[in-house]
Amino acid sequence: MTTNYFMPTNDSGKADLLDHFSSALPRYAAALDVSAVDLVALKADADAFRYTLHAQTDVLAYSQHWTAYKNVLRDGGSGTADWPIALTLATPVPPAVRPGVIARLAALAAHIKTHKNYTTAIGQDLWLIGSFQVLDTSTWKPILTIQNQAGHPIIVWSKGQASAIEIWVDRGDGHEFVLLTINTEPNTTDTSPLPAAGASALWKYKAIYRLHDELVGQWSDVISVSVGG
């Protein structure tokens, strides 16, 4: 048995709470005396924080891409000789907001929970009440999809209640599946050097969740993507 606390402890969970709170609160705004200005500010905070997490993931992956390129440039290998393509962040870019999005969320939640019209049902609907639940980790199974950035696969996955995910890759080089990485936040860019110019390969991926440093649940279905130099 585990406890779901009102305020998540990781950034992904905080972003999920902001997203849900900003979408669910409008239907209770009149009863709880939450102004239209507050709703607009909450939505702006949610959008800005979610965009920041995605941008951070992209920048970190791009940094890993340059590290892989640097290593091939220094030591030789089968990677491309072209400079890595410049990083382009996703658009549209939401307006910047003042620092302290989680502090503002906590203050608004505290105001709502002391309002005379606040009820347990409202708190549960807004995710403001912690609850006890039994986790059946045997049913956990990652669902993977693949996107592309500058030719490199991005393995897209959701975290749920897991602590992390363990991703394995088979590059068709006779080594079968080998560990690619263990990530605590979605998503995962494979920054390994691509095949030489004019060559291609089929890369396959599978993953399994981790909870408190232990493997749990079932392996994902294997997904594959063709990569080329």
PyMOL commands that set and color helices and strands:
alter all, ss='L'
color gray80, all
select helices_A, chain A and resi 11-28+36-75+101-113+120-125+137-139
alter helices_A, ss='H'
color red, helices_A
select strands_A, chain A and resi 2-4+131-133+145-149+152-156+164-170+178-183+188-189+200-211+214-216+223-228
alter strands_A, ss='S'
color yellow, strands_A
deselect
rebuild
show_as cartoon
